[in-house]
Amino acid sequence: MKRTFLGTGVLIALVRGKSRERETALQLVTEPNRVFLASPFLELEFLPHARRLKKLDQVALLEGYFRRTERTTDLDGLLETANDVLLATSTTPRSCPALNTACR
């Protein structure tokens, strides 16, 4: 099994992409030989917004995707790893991508 962390770009293509982008993202997230990884922060980037806008098709896609992911519940470990990622970054870091990277 391939362990895969999808960034926001793929998830945006899945829920809002043009037909070709969406189809490519859908093929990726339905591959049977992959285990997808996610942080609770990635879920928070997407689901509340789709719910607030009542985009029920997006909510369904995202809920289905996040149900199939492996997610860490060790937030202390997640924050420690994210801190290490931020310290190792030579450019001005953004905390949310670092938190998501820590889940890989």
Secondary structure, 3 states (H helix, E strand, C coil): CEEEECCHHHHHHHHHCCHHHHHHHHHHHCCCCEEEEECHHHHHHHHHHHHHCCCHHHHHHHHHHHHCEEECCCHHHHHHHHHHHHHHCCCCCCHHHHHHHCCC
